[in-house]
Amino acid sequence: MLLLWLLLSASGLYYLAALYASLGCRPRRQASPFSPPVSVLKPARGREPDLLSCARSQAAQRYPDFEILFAVSDPADPAIAEVRALAGEFPRRRIEVFLTDRRFGPNDKVNGLERLRRESRSALLVINDSDIRVDPDYLRRVVAPLADPSIGLVTSLYRGAPQGGLPALLEALWISTDFQVGALVARLLGIRFALGATLALRREDLDRAGGFAPLAGYLADDYQLGRWISDRGLRIELAEGAVETVLPRQGWGESWRRRIRWGRTLRACRPWGYAGTLVTFAAPLGAAAVAVDPSLWPLATACLALRLAAAFAIGARLLGDPAARRYFFLIPLADLASFLVWAGSLFGRGVVWGGQRFRLTGDGRLHPSGASG
């Protein structure tokens, strides 16, 4: 009972911190004259969800000078045709697709990015995945902070855009009202890291790190890049606004494997921090506390109220996630699903990624494996 009381108290404090952190992320809406040429680098693979519409949102930017470069590892990849179709829609824009020509490690995404680094022409690079959808002012917002030489990398919050089905919806709610909440609290506590939905940086800083190649052995390449930038005394800044990651309709098994991969990756990056996320599961903790001792219901109710308030303030208002508004009543169910993923991620090092099975080492490196559990 004492343990549950402590966990609930810590959970309430956590969500109070989240509400406070959200106050510092209000949109600034300040136009910046800083708009140098930019190379947008995007790894792609197969018939990814909404690839063409996501890429189109990148090509339709209100930004003076930019190029969009894609990388694939298979010359027969169907993404090639979609990129070429996009190039036909925007003939005045440099939009090209390249074949990954060298393998630096098991992370094919990073292998592709290294090829794109060599092919790009701009001093500023913006990296995001092929399932990321953005608004027309995205490049202006993510590039603007780099006018400050003390800032080495700009990252962005993101929300999920489910394409149908309960598994994708619960994952979207987890992203907007749980994972992004944790990212804001971590920044409030002084922990700096990058989110793969957006990585904007100077080419010269990346070149000092040896390019993308040293990251090819890791699964969480975004985390490793952010750590390298931070260790060199450069700041990681959060861009104004948020982007979307498209979540395809998927079955429970596919969703479980995807989320277990995320969970075990986060555990490999910050093991003690991942263990500490137990305090973020207000609904399961509250239910367990009341089941053990009904007299704890006031604390459990207060904790759940703070959790829902933080979910609305960050997911619905700050990130503008329509799912967080429309399906607000499903947040306790999403918390239960996230708790099960968290518990499953505490054990084992196997992950499934890109149809291949790997094992994660304690430092987050990838190794081919015959088992995924």
C-alpha positions in Angstrom: 0.0 0.0 0.0 2.9 2.4 0.8 4.5 1.6 -2.5 1.3 2.3 -4.4 0.8 5.6 -2.4 4.4 6.7 -3.4 3.9 5.7 -7.0 0.6 7.6 -7.2 2.1 10.7 -5.6 5.0 10.6 -8.0 2.6 10.2 -10.9 0.7 13.3 -9.8 3.9 15.3 -9.5 4.9 14.1 -12.9 1.7 15.3 -14.6 1.9 18.6 -12.7 5.4 19.0 -14.2 4.0 18.1 -17.6 1.3 20.9 -17.4 4.0 23.4 -16.4 6.3 22.3 -19.3 3.4 22.7 -21.7 3.2 26.4 -20.8 6.7 27.0 -22.3 5.8 25.5 -25.6 3.1 28.0 -26.8 3.5 29.0 -30.5 5.7 32.1 -31.0 4.4 32.9 -34.4 7.4 35.0 -35.2 8.6 35.2 -38.8 12.3 34.7 -39.4 14.3 36.2 -42.3 16.8 33.3 -41.9 16.1 31.0 -44.9 19.2 29.5 -46.4 19.1 26.7 -48.9 18.0 23.4 -47.4 18.4 19.7 -48.3 15.5 17.5 -47.1 16.7 13.9 -46.7 14.2 11.1 -46.5 14.8 7.4 -46.4 12.0 5.3 -48.0 11.1 1.7 -48.2 8.3 -0.1 -50.1 4.7 1.0 -50.2 4.7 3.0 -47.0 1.4 4.5 -45.7 0.6 7.7 -47.6 4.1 8.1 -49.0 3.0 10.3 -51.9 0.8 12.6 -49.9 3.4 12.9 -47.1 6.1 13.7 -49.6 3.8 16.2 -51.4 3.4 18.1 -48.1 7.2 18.5 -48.1 7.4 19.6 -51.7 4.6 22.2 -51.3 6.6 24.2 -48.7 6.5 28.0 -48.6 10.3 28.2 -48.6 12.5 29.8 -51.2 15.2 27.2 -51.9 15.2 23.5 -51.0 15.6 20.1 -52.5 14.1 16.7 -51.5 16.2 13.6 -51.8 15.0 10.0 -51.1 17.0 6.9 -50.6 16.0 3.3 -51.1 18.0 0.1 -50.7 16.3 -2.0 -53.4 16.4 -1.0 -57.1 12.9 -2.6 -57.5 11.4 -0.6 -54.6 7.9 0.7 -55.5 8.7 3.9 -53.7 10.9 4.9 -56.7 7.9 5.3 -58.9 6.1 7.4 -56.3 9.1 9.7 -55.9 9.3 10.1 -59.7 5.6 10.9 -59.9 6.1 13.6 -57.2 9.0 15.0 -59.2 6.7 15.3 -62.2 4.2 17.3 -60.1 7.0 19.8 -59.0 9.3 20.1 -62.1 11.0 23.2 -60.8 12.1 21.5 -57.6 15.0 19.1 -57.3 13.4 15.9 -56.2 15.4 12.7 -56.7 15.7 9.2 -55.5 19.0 7.4 -54.9 20.0 3.8 -54.3 22.0 3.1 -51.2 25.4 2.1 -52.4 27.3 1.2 -49.2 26.4 -0.7 -46.0 28.0 0.8 -42.9 25.9 -1.2 -40.4 22.5 -3.0 -40.0 20.5 0.3 -39.9 19.4 0.6 -43.6 17.8 3.9 -42.9 21.2 5.4 -41.8 23.0 3.7 -44.8 20.6 5.6 -47.1 21.0 8.9 -45.2 24.8 8.7 -45.7 24.3 8.3 -49.5 22.0 11.4 -49.4 24.5 13.4 -47.4 26.9 12.9 -50.3 24.3 13.8 -52.9 22.9 16.9 -51.1 24.0 20.4 -52.1 23.0 22.6 -49.1 24.7 23.6 -45.9 21.6 22.9 -43.9 20.1 19.4 -43.7 16.6 18.4 -42.6 15.9 14.7 -42.0 12.6 13.1 -41.4 10.9 9.8 -42.2 8.8 9.1 -45.3 5.6 8.8 -43.2 5.9 12.3 -41.8 3.3 14.9 -43.0 4.0 18.6 -42.5 2.3 22.0 -42.9 3.4 24.5 -45.6 5.6 26.5 -43.1 7.4 23.5 -41.7 10.8 24.3 -43.2 10.7 28.0 -42.0 9.9 26.9 -38.5 12.5 24.2 -38.1 15.3 26.1 -39.9 14.8 29.4 -38.0 16.4 28.4 -34.7 19.7 27.5 -36.5 20.3 31.2 -37.1 21.7 31.0 -33.5 25.2 29.4 -33.7 24.8 28.0 -30.2 22.0 25.7 -31.5 23.3 22.6 -33.1 20.1 20.6 -33.8 16.4 21.4 -34.1 13.8 18.7 -33.4 10.0 18.7 -33.4 7.1 17.3 -31.4 4.8 15.1 -33.4 1.3 13.5 -33.2 -0.1 10.3 -34.7 -2.4 10.2 -37.6 -4.2 6.8 -37.4 -5.5 5.4 -40.7 -8.1 3.1 -39.1 -8.5 0.4 -36.5 -8.2 0.4 -32.7 -4.5 -0.6 -32.5 -3.5 2.4 -34.6 -5.8 4.7 -32.6 -4.4 3.6 -29.3 -0.9 4.1 -30.6 -1.8 7.6 -31.8 -3.1 8.4 -28.3 0.0 7.0 -26.8 2.2 9.2 -29.0 0.3 12.5 -28.4 -0.8 12.1 -24.8 2.0 10.0 -23.3 5.3 9.9 -25.3 5.2 13.6 -26.2 4.3 14.4 -22.6 7.4 12.5 -21.4 9.5 14.4 -24.0 8.4 17.7 -22.5 9.0 16.7 -18.9 12.5 15.4 -19.9 13.3 18.8 -21.4 12.0 20.5 -18.3 14.4 18.4 -16.2 17.3 19.3 -18.5 17.5 16.1 -20.5 18.1 16.9 -24.1 17.5 14.5 -27.0 16.3 14.5 -30.5 13.0 13.1 -31.9 13.3 11.4 -35.3 10.2 13.1 -36.7 12.5 16.1 -37.4 16.3 16.5 -37.3 17.6 19.8 -38.6 21.3 20.6 -38.4 24.3 22.1 -40.2 26.2 19.9 -42.6 29.5 21.1 -41.0 28.4 19.8 -37.5 27.4 16.4 -39.1 30.7 16.2 -40.9 32.6 16.6 -37.7 30.8 13.6 -36.4 31.9 11.6 -39.4 28.6 11.9 -41.2 25.8 9.4 -40.7 28.0 6.3 -41.0 28.9 6.0 -37.3 25.2 5.8 -36.5 24.5 2.8 -38.7 25.1 0.3 -35.9 22.3 1.7 -33.7 18.6 1.4 -33.9 17.9 4.8 -32.2 20.1 6.9 -34.6 18.1 10.0 -33.8 19.0 9.7 -30.1 22.6 9.0 -30.8 22.9 12.0 -33.1 21.2 14.3 -30.5 23.6 13.0 -27.8 26.6 13.7 -30.0 25.5 17.3 -30.7 24.7 17.9 -27.0 28.1 16.4 -25.9 29.8 19.0 -28.1 28.2 21.8 -26.1 25.6 22.7 -28.8 22.0 23.1 -27.8 19.1 21.1 -29.0 16.1 23.3 -29.7 12.4 22.4 -30.0 10.8 23.8 -33.2 7.5 25.6 -33.0 4.5 23.5 -33.9 4.2 19.8 -34.5 4.3 17.3 -37.4 2.2 14.1 -38.1 3.4 10.6 -38.4 1.0 8.4 -40.4 0.0 5.2 -38.6 -1.4 2.5 -41.0 -4.3 0.2 -40.2 -2.7 -2.8 -38.5 -3.5 -5.9 -36.5 -2.8 -6.3 -32.9 0.3 -8.5 -33.5 1.9 -6.0 -35.9 1.1 -3.1 -33.5 2.6 -5.1 -30.6 5.9 -5.8 -32.4 6.2 -2.2 -33.5 5.6 -0.8 -30.0 7.8 -3.4 -28.4 10.6 -2.3 -30.7 10.1 1.3 -29.6 9.9 0.3 -25.9 13.1 -1.8 -26.0 14.9 0.9 -28.0 13.9 3.5 -25.3 15.0 1.1 -22.6 18.4 0.6 -24.3 18.9 4.4 -24.6 18.0 5.3 -21.0 17.4 2.2 -18.9 16.7 3.9 -15.6 14.6 6.5 -17.2 12.5 3.8 -18.9 12.0 2.0 -15.6 10.9 5.3 -14.1 8.1 5.7 -16.6 6.1 3.3 -14.4 4.9 6.5 -12.6 3.3 7.7 -15.9 0.6 5.0 -15.9 -1.9 6.9 -13.8 -5.0 4.8 -14.8 -3.5 1.3 -14.2 -1.8 2.5 -11.0 -4.9 4.1 -9.7 -7.0 1.0 -10.4 -4.4 -1.2 -8.7 -4.3 1.1 -5.7 -8.0 1.2 -5.2 -8.2 -2.6 -5.6 -5.6 -3.0 -2.8 -7.0 -0.3 -0.6 -10.2 1.5 -1.4 -9.3 4.4 0.9 -6.7 5.5 -1.7 -9.5 6.5 -4.2 -9.1 10.3 -3.6 -5.4 10.2 -4.5 -6.1 7.8 -7.4 -8.9 10.1 -8.7 -6.7 13.2 -8.4 -3.9 11.5 -10.2 -6.1 10.4 -13.0 -7.5 14.0 -13.3 -4.0 15.4 -13.6 -3.2 12.8 -16.2 -6.3 13.7 -18.3 -5.6 17.4 -17.9 -2.0 17.0 -19.2 -3.3 14.8 -22.1 -5.7 17.5 -23.1 -3.3 20.4 -22.7 -0.5 18.7 -24.7 -2.2 16.3 -27.0 -5.4 18.2 -27.9 -4.2 21.8 -27.5 -0.5 22.0 -28.0 -0.2 19.3 -30.7 -3.6 20.0 -32.2 -4.3 16.2 -32.3 -8.0 15.6 -33.4 -7.8 12.0 -32.1 -6.9 13.3 -28.6 -10.1 15.4 -28.7 -12.5 13.0 -30.3 -11.3 9.8 -28.5 -10.4 11.4 -25.2 -12.5 8.8 -23.4 -10.2 6.1 -24.6 -7.1 7.5 -22.9 -7.4 5.1 -19.9 -7.6 2.1 -22.3 -4.6 3.6 -24.2 -2.7 3.8 -20.8 -3.5 0.1 -20.1 -2.1 -0.9 -23.5 1.0 1.3 -23.0 1.5 -0.3 -19.6 1.4 -3.8 -21.1 3.9 -2.7 -23.8 6.1 -1.2 -21.0 6.0 -4.4 -19.0 6.8 -6.5 -22.1 9.7 -4.2 -23.0 11.4 -4.6 -19.6 12.4 -8.1 -20.6 14.2 -9.4 -23.7 16.3 -7.6 -26.3 14.7 -8.9 -29.5 13.1 -6.5 -32.0 11.6 -6.9 -35.5 12.4 -4.0 -37.9 11.9 -3.8 -41.6 10.9 -7.5 -41.7 14.2 -8.5 -40.1 14.9 -9.7 -36.6 17.6 -8.1 -34.4 18.9 -8.1 -30.9 19.7 -4.9 -29.1 22.9 -4.7 -26.9 23.0 -2.7 -23.8 24.3 0.4 -25.6 21.5 0.2 -28.3 23.5 -1.4 -31.1 21.7 -3.8 -33.5 22.8 -7.3 -34.2 21.1 -9.9 -36.5 19.2 -12.5 -34.5 17.2 -15.6 -35.1 14.7 -14.7 -32.4 12.6 -11.7 -31.7 11.5 -12.3 -28.1 
